[in-house]
């Protein structure tokens, strides 16, 4: 369990030393973002509720910047708000009913992703973050044929999407990393 805030430099070093083609993901194409996935995954791997809490808290850092009236968004803001509310209910009561409410709310038909030519649009990363956070609710401890990723990886991807959204939105790398490191560590302590 990590207890120290990461820095952009420490994440780049971690990303460079842990790059693995088997865990490649289009949302982490450089050492900074690869390092964020690895650091977050390590910090959250022991407890699914902590992982979801961290992913949801990270999403809340950028959710208020999501456009409410743009034709360019891939989903209405209400979709994101509803999914986060259902995740919060699951965090408060990890019942199968609450898990199913999250699972059934995820839009699995969306075809466009932030890394497919929209990497410079923060709202695409915000949508990706909320979707990945919701996957952490119904993913298992290990990947399976039904859910190809574990909860810690999906939560780490959500946090990394928020990293993108913060940086694209104007935050410096150092500010974004500090905010997300603080959120992840707070989720561990809660």
N, C-alpha and C positions, 0 to 999 in steps of 0.2 A: 504494500500500500504506500503510495507516494504521499509525502507530507510537505514537500517543498514546492513553491511556485516555480513553474518552468519559465524560461526566458526564450526569446526567439533563437538565440544561439544554442542553448541546450536542446531545443527541439530539433533544430537542423542537424546537430550532431547525432541525436537519437534516430532521426529519420534516415540519415546516411548509413548508420551502422545497422539498421534493422530492416532495410528495404528487402522485401521478399516478393518475388513474382507471384507466389501463391496467395498473397494477401493484397495484391494490387487492387486499386479502386480509382476510378476516374476522377473522384473528388479530391484525391491526394496525389498530385502529380509532381510535387517538389518536396524537398527535404523538410521544410517547415511544416507543411500539412501532413506529411507522412509521420513526422515526429509527434505531432499533436494526436494523431490517431493512436500511435503506440503508447504514448504517455497516458492518455485518457483511458485506454483499454486496460492498461496495467492498474491504474488507480481504481477502476470500477469492476474488475473481474470477479470480485468475491461476493457481490450482493446485487441481485437484480433490482431490488427496490431503490438502492442507492444509485445504480446506473440510470434508471428511469428518472429519478429525482434530479440528477445532474443534467441529463439531457433536456428535461423540461425546463429547468432553471436557465440553462444556456439559451434555449429558444426564447424565453421571456426577455432576454437582453435585446432582442431584435424584433420581436413580434409587433411592437407598436409602430415600427417604421414600415410595416407591410402596407402597400397601397389599398385603399378601400374603394377606389373608383376608377381603376385603370383597366382598360381593355387588354393590356399586355400581360396581366397576371394569368397564371395557369389554373388558379383556384381562387374563389372568393375568400376574403379574410375571415369570414364566418366559419369556413371549413377549418382553418387553422385554430381559431379560438375554440371551436367545439372539440377538436381532437385534443388540444391541450387540457381542456376541462375534463375530458374523459380520462386522460392520463393521470390527472391529479386525483380523480376519484379512485383510480386503481392504486395509486401510491397510498392513499388513505385506507383503502380496503382492497387488498389484492385477491379479490374473489374471481371465480371463473366468469361470473356475470359481467363484472367490470372489465375483465380481460377481453371478453367477447365484444363488449361495446366499443372498445378501442379497435379491435381487429375488423369489425364490420364497418367501421367509419372510414377506414383508410381507402382512398381512391387508388385502386391498382390499375386503372385504365390510362393513367397519364403517360404520355409517350415522350415528352420533352423533359430534359434534365438540365440543370445549371451548367454542367460541363460540356454540353452539346451546343456550344456557341453562345451561351448566355452567362458566362463566368463573370462578366462585368456588371451584372444586374443583381443587386443585393437581395431583391425580393425572391428571385429564383432560389438563392441559397437558403433563404428563410423557409420557403416551402419544403426544400429538401431536408432541412434540419428537423422540421416538425414531423415529416413523414418518417424519417429514420428514427426519431425518438419514439414514435408510436410502434415501430417494429420491435423496439427493445422491450415493450410490454409483453408481447406474445412470442418472442424468441425464447429458445431454451438456453441451457448452460452451454450446450455444444451445438454445432451446426447439424442439420439433418436434411434429408431429401425434401421435407416439407418447408423448412425454414433454413436456407443455406448459410445463415450467419447466426452467431450467438448474440445474446443480449449486450454483452460488453462491447462487441465490435459495432453493433448498430448504434449504441449510445455514443461511442467514440466518433462514429461518422457524423452523428447529429451535432456533436460539439465542434467538429471540424468544419461542418457546413456553416455554423455560426461564426467561426473564425473567418471564413471567406466573406460572409455577410458584413461583419464588422469592418474588415479591411476595405472591401469594396465601398462600404458606406462612409469611409473617410478616417477610420481609426488607424493609428499607427500599429505596426506589428506588435510592438512592446505593449501598447495599451490593450489590444485585443487579447494577447496571450495572458496578460495579467488578469483581465476580467474573467476569462474562461478558467484559468487556473484557480482563481478564487472560488468560482462557482462549483467546480469539481471538488475541491477540498472541503467546501462548506457542506456539500451533499454527503461526503464521507462522515463528517462530524455530527450531522443532524440525527 
